[in-house]
Amino acid sequence: MKQNLTPREITSRLDEDIIGQDEAKKKVAIAMRNRFRRMMLEDDLRDEVIPKNILMIGPTGVGKTEIARRMAKLTGAPFTKVEATKFTEVGYVGRDVESMVRDLVQASVKLVKDEKMVLVKEDAEDLANERLIALLAPGFKKEKTTTNPFEALMNQQGADDSEEEVTPEVRDKRRSLRSKLLNGYLEDEEVSIEVQEEQNPMGMMMPGMEESGMQDMFKQFMPKKKHKRTMPVKKAREYLIREEAEKIIDTDNVNDEAINLAETMGIIFIDEMDKIAKGGQNSGDVSREGVQRDILPIVEGSRVQTKYGSIDTEHILFIGAGAFHVSKPSDLIPELQGRFPIRVELDKLTAEDFEKILKEPKRSLIRQYEALLQTEEVAISFTDEAIAELAKTAHQVNTDTDDIGARRLHTILETLLEELLFEASNMQGAHVEITEQYVNSKLSHIQKDEKLSQFIL
């Protein structure tokens, strides 16, 4: 895990993909570095140092989620995003607040498992190749006799319980196939492998069954159903490598590491916090204050049971976020306010910001559209004046209608390039230059008609 990046390194890396919002980047970078510093302390002091949770305030589309998500990716920390409005007070039907912790542990398990998979990939690949050779040159099957009625029942459920007899001829054939397979000559040969089916025990799902781990418990008692699939050797190897890697990896060890990683480095991003504040309530909604009081013990620190084990939430970093147009952070209950001591207000995006967003990031929207059209052998390029006009239009529409931040660029570029994207399949070899005049011809009538821009942009 990449846990030892300095705050300056984190903000520098965030700058590559996110324009502006320097204050927010700085605060999350410090919070993340403090987690690494905490791990270096002596045990008695380490337990006393709790993360300083952050409340991000700003309109949609200015980078709140993106900053947190990309920071987690940079530092190798497990991350999950939830929306406060999806939770309901205890006693009502809906998601309970503990599900956010279970989501985090699930993300942590995937991170640790993927890391372990990389470590055992070579061994797993060797085992997968041996299985492929056996599939390409199968031995003679003979049924295994059993007197155990339970084993017989398993066979009826689809378990393959036959023994293979390998004759000298088969052994010679496998020996010759091995060198061909390892040299890549058999990648397009087709083989049939057994792929495990995902099953829902007893064909039903009760509320909360999946989250509580009951579904997994039922799966352990149910025979695993498999079905045969025919595919090229190259694709079959991927399935078999994963299957063999999972056999090598110690699942209990993975779960323990994942719980520890989630406890010490986990980040839970709670969006739409303003929607559960008292000042922003609308009629017909489940008690917002009740949801806040249910979230409070999770943020304060409590033990939550997951299917991978029990986790302590005291040292998880919580990042709250919301626009807070109607309500204010002070409309949250005092106890919850106190658990988010660091406040940062994100800036609204200016026309200059939009221009930088289109130009500077390595994976900017303009570069994405250029790559998409290049697949049809159509080259497009944007002049600086065209980009400036697009930025100006995005800022103007955000000012005149709802402010949806950088997401406005998605709708504007899609509208601008709609005709080109439609006709590109018949334009191989063409080069199209997007100029300021081109932008105006496609967007000016929408810009002028405020009612139309609300629907189209």
N, C-alpha and C positions, 0 to 999 in steps of 0.2 A: 504494500500500500504506500502511496506517495504522500506521506503525512508531514514531511519536514520542509515544505516550501515556506519561504519567508513571506511576510505581508507584502513587501514590495514585489516579489516574484509573482504572487497570486494576482495582485492588481495589474501588473504588467501583462500577464497572460489573459486576464479578463478584458483588457483594453483591445485585444486582437479581435474580439467578437462583439463587444458591447460598447457603444459610443456614449460618452458622458457618464453621469451619475457617479462621479469620483468619490463623493462622501459615502455613498452606500457601499461601494466596492471596498473602501478603506475600512469601514466598520466590520463587514463580514470577514475580511482578510485578518483583522486583528482577532476577532472571535475564534476563527479557525486556528490561528497560530497559538492562541492561549490554550487550546485543547491539547496541542502537542506539548506545550510547556508543562501543562498539568501532569502529563504522563511521566515527566522527568523528576517529579517531586517524590519525597519520601511518603510511604503509605499513609501515615497518620495525617499529614497535611493534604495529601491528594484527595482524600475523601471529603474534606471541607471545602475545596474549591469547586464551585458549581458554575456552569456556563452562564454568561450574561445574555439572556435571550433578546432578540431584536424585533422591533415593530417597524415595518416599512410602510410609509404613507405616501400614496401617489396614485394618479389615474391609471387606468388599464393601458397596457402596451408600452410602458416606459422602461421595463427591464427588471421588475421586482423578482419574478420567478426565474428569469434567465440568469440573473446574477447568482442566486442561490444554487440553481441546478448546475451551472458550469463550474462554480467553486467546488461543489461536491465531487464532480467528475475529475477536476484537477488534483484534488487531494486524496482521491480514492475512498471517500467517505460514503457510506450507504445513505440514500436520500429517498424521501417520499413526499409527494405533494397531495394535500387533501383540501377540501373546501368545507369551511365551517358550516355552511348552509345545508350540507348533506347529513349532518348529524341531528339527532333528535334527543330530547330529554329522556332520561330513564323512565320506562313505563309506556313509551310510545313505540309504534312500529317504525323501524328505520335503522340506520347504521348507528352503532354505539361508538362512543369516543375511543374506546380501547382498540378499535379496528385500525386506527392510524398507527399504533405501535406494532400491531401484527403485520401491517403492510411494510413497515420499516424493517422488521426482522426478515421478512420474505426477501426484500431487496438485498439485505446483508448476506443472507444464505447464498443468493445467486452470485454476489461478488466473490465470496470466499470459494464457492464451488468452481467458478470459472478460473480463479487463480490456481486452484489445485489441479484442475484439468490440464492447464498449460504445463505444470510440473511433471505430470505422468503421461503426457501426450506421446512421447516416443515409445514407451512401453506399451501403451494402448494401441498404437499404430502397428507395432510388431504383432500383437495378438490379433488385431483386426485383419492383417494380411494373411495370417495363418488360417483364419476362418474363411477368408475369401478363396484361398487355395482349395480348402476342403469343399467349398461350394462349387468351384469350377471343376473339380475332379472328385465327385462324391464316392464314398465307399458303398458297400452293400448294407442295406438296412435289415435288421432283424428285430422283431418285436421282443420286448422284455416282458417276461411273464411275472405276474405278481399275485399274491394271495391276500394282500391287504385290501379290504374293501374301500378304505378311504382313498388309497392311491388309485384304485380303479375309477372312483368317482372323479378324481382330478383329471384322469385321462379322458373321461367323457366330456369334461368341460373344455377340452381343447389342448391339454398339456401334451407336448411331444415327449414320449418316453420310450424311444427306440434306441437300440445300440447299433454302432457302426462297425462293420468289419472291413479292415483295410488290407487288401491283397498286395502282393509284391508289384503287380502291374499298376495298381492305383498309386502305390508309393512312388514308383518311377515317374509316372505321369505328373504327380505333384511336384517332384523334384525339378522337372523341366519347366513347369508352369511358374515356379517360384522366381526364377531369374527373369522370365518375361514380365511377370507382375511387378517386380521391384524396379525394372527398367522402364515401366510405363507403357508397355505394348498392349496391355489388356484393358485399358481404361474404359473403352467403349463396349466391351463385352457385357452381356446382360446376365445378371444373377437374380435368384429369388431369395429374399431374406424375410425372416419373421419380424414384424414390427408390432410392438405392444400397443393395444388400444387403450385410449382413455375411457374409463367407465365411471358412470354414476351409480354407486351402490343402490340396489333395489329400485333403480329407475326413478328415484325421487330425491328432492333436496328440501330439507326443512330449514326455516329461517335460522341463520346462525350456525348451521351445521358445518359449513366449509371453514368459517373463521375459527370455530372452537376446536377444530381438528378431528371432529367426530367422523367426518367423511373419510379422512385418511385411516382412521382406526377400522372402519368398515372395509376399506380396500385391502387391508392386511389379511382379513379373513376370507376375502373373495379370491377365487383362482384368477390368475392373470390371463386375460384373453389376448391372443395374438392372431394376426392375419398375415398372409404372405403377400409381399409386393415384389414385382419384378422391376429392376432398375439397373442402370449402368454401374460398373464396378466403382467408378469414381464417386458416385453418389452413395452407393452402398457402404463404401469405406467410412464415410462421415458418420453414418448411423452406427456402424460397428465400433468405431473409435470411441464415440460417446458412451456406448453400452459397456465397453471394456474398461473405460476410465472410471465409470461409476462403480464398477466392481472393485477396482483397485483402491479408490478413495475410501477412507474411514468416515462414514456418515456421521457417527457420534462426534468425532473430532471436528468435522465441518460445522455442525450445529453449535458446539461449544464456542468455537472461534467466531462464528457469526453473531452469537448473542453478545460476546465480549466486544466485538467491533461495533455493534449497534449501540451498546451502552456507552462506549468511550468516544466514538466518532460520529454516531448517527445524527442526521439532520431531518427534522420534520418541518415542512413548510405548510403553514395553515393560512390559506387564502380566504378572502372575503370576510375577514374579521369584523369589518364595519357593518356587515349585514346581521350580525348577532348582537350588536350594541343597541341599547334601548332607544337611542335617538333615531335609528333607522328602521324601526319595526313597522310592518304593514299588517293589516287585519288578516286573520285567518291562518297565521303562522304559529307553529309550536313555540312555546316560551323560549325566547332567546336567552333570557337570564338563566334559565334552567340548563341550557346547553353550555353556557359559560361556566356554570358551577360544576358541570360534569367534566369539562376540559381541565379545570383548575387542578384537581389531584394528579392528573397525568403530567402537567407541566411542573407541579411542585415536586413530584417524585413519588412513585408508587410502583408496586410490583404487578406486572401483567402476565397472565398465563398465555403462552402461545403453543402451537403444536411442536415447536422446536425446543421449548423449555421456558423457564420463567425469566423475565427481564426486568431490571430496575431502570426506571425512566429518569432518575434524578440528574444524570449527567448527559442526557440527550440535549442537543441544541435545538431550540424551537425558534423558528422565524415566522412571525405573524405578518400579514399584509392586508392592505385594504385601501380603497380610494378615500374613504371617510369624507364623502361629499355632503351627505345629509347628517350623519352622526360624526362624533369626535372621539378620539381615543379616550377622553375622560368619561364617555358614556359607557365604557366597559366597567364591570364591577371592580371596585378598588383592589381586591385581592389579585385579580387577573392582570390589572395594570401593573401592579408591583412585580409581577413575574416577567414583564417585558421592559426592563429598565433602560434599554438603549433604543432611542427613537431616531429615525432618519427619514427626512422628507425628500422624496425623489422629484427632480425638476420635470416640468412639462417640456416636451420636445419642441425645439425651434426649427425654423426652415434650414438653418445651418446644420443642426443635428441630423435632420433628414438627409441632407446632402452627404454628410459624412457616412451615414448608415448605408447609403447606396454605393459609396465609393470605397471605403476603407477596409471593412471586414473581408477576410480571405474567402468566406462563403456567403458573400452578400447576395441579395436577391437578383441583382443584375447578372452576377456571375452564374447564378443558378439557371436563369433563363437562357443565357448564352450557351451553357452546357446542354440544356434540354434541346434547343434548336440545332445544336451541332450534331446531335444524334441523327437528324434528318439531312445533314450536310448543308445546313443553312447557317451562314455566319451573320451575326448582328453586332453592331457596335453603337455605343451611346456617346454623343458629343457632350462636352462639359456643360454647354448651354442647355441641352436637353435634360441632363440630370438636375441642374439648378431649377429648371421649370417644374420638373416632377416634384422636387422637394417643396417648392413654393406652393404647388397645388395641394399636396398632402397637408401642409400646415394650414392652408386657407380653409380646406374642407373640414379639418378638425376644429378650427375656430368657429366656423359657421354652423356646424352640426355637432353631433356627439364627438367628444375627444376620445379616440380609441388608440392613440399613440402610434407606435411604429407599425401596428397591424394595418393602418390605412394604406401603407405602401403596397401591401399584397393586393388589395382591391384595385388600386390605381394602376399598377403594372399589369394586372390581368386584363383590365379594361383596355389599356393602351395596346397590348399585344394580342388581343383576342383574334382579330382577323388574320394576323401573321401566324399564330399558332394553329389556326384552322387550315390555312392554305400551305403550310410548310412542307407537307408530304409531297406536294407537286412542284416544289421549288428547289430541288437538289442543285447545289453548286452556286446558289444565289448569295449575294452579300447585301444586307440591308443596313443602312446607317440611320439611326434614330436621331433626328435633329429636333431643335426647338419648335420648328414649324410643324413637324410630324406630331409632336406632343400636343401642340395647340389644336391641330386639326381633329385629333381624336378625343380630346378632353374639354375643349373650351365650351361647347354647348352644354355639357353636363355641369361644368363649374358655374355657369351663369344661372342655370335653373336650379335654385336651391332645393325645391321639392324633389326634382329628379335625382340630385346628388345624394339625397338621403336614402334613396332606394338602391342606386347603382354604386355609389362610392361610400 
